[in-house]
Amino acid sequence: MTVWARRASVALIGVLACAVVALGAVGGGLYWDRVQSRAEQSARAELPALAAETIPRIFGFDYQTVETTMTDVYPMLTPRYRPDFEQQVTTVVIPQARERKLVSQISVIGQGMVDAGRTSASVLVFLNRTVTDPSGEPFVEPARVRVDYRKIDGKWLVDMIKPV
């Protein structure tokens, strides 16, 4: 083989190697885009219903069983959000509920996706909170909250709840 033929074959092998790497990168990018899209679609399909189910459990309570109710809620929260929520419940919610003998019922009026990703998403929830005390007069308070979710070990958990 001549020097020219050897150089041409080395150049051809280099070009083919670059083409294989480029095709692999394009294929990997397309695959990752599909994974992202499917995860977003799954979050958009799953989370509004999950929010409609969890928000009444998180904000609803009866003064007689408020501790048990809140203990049942804690597993729905991310490890990052749970300590803040627990502190708020122990220092504010439980004492006030017991002192004033409050019953809080939540009705979700509507919900919709704000943002969705592979491992995080946000849902806007419109709700009516009906609080009843011993006087028997219910107080209805409309509210909307943004519920941020994070997917941990394949399960969507509440990562933050913010009034809007």
Secondary structure as the mmCIF struct_conf table of DSSP 4:
data_model
#
loop_
_struct_conf.conf_type_id
_struct_conf.id
_struct_conf.beg_label_comp_id
_struct_conf.beg_label_asym_id
_struct_conf.beg_label_seq_id
_struct_conf.end_label_comp_id
_struct_conf.end_label_asym_id
_struct_conf.end_label_seq_id
HELX_RH_AL_P HELX_RH_AL_P1 VAL A 3 PHE A 59
STRN STRN1 PHE A 61 ASP A 62
TURN_TY1_P TURN_TY1_P1 TYR A 63 THR A 65
HELX_RH_AL_P HELX_RH_AL_P2 VAL A 66 VAL A 73
HELX_RH_3T_P HELX_RH_3T_P1 TYR A 74 MET A 76
STRN STRN2 LEU A 77 LEU A 77
TURN_TY1_P TURN_TY1_P2 PRO A 79 TYR A 81
HELX_RH_AL_P HELX_RH_AL_P3 ARG A 82 GLN A 88
HELX_RH_PI_P HELX_RH_PI_P1 VAL A 89 VAL A 93
HELX_RH_AL_P HELX_RH_AL_P4 ILE A 94 ARG A 100
TURN_TY1_P TURN_TY1_P3 LYS A 101 LYS A 101
STRN STRN3 VAL A 103 ALA A 116
BEND BEND1 ARG A 118 THR A 119
STRN STRN4 SER A 120 THR A 132
TURN_TY1_P TURN_TY1_P4 PRO A 134 SER A 135
STRN STRN5 PHE A 139 ILE A 152
TURN_TY1_P TURN_TY1_P5 ASP A 153 GLY A 154
STRN STRN6 LYS A 155 PRO A 163
#
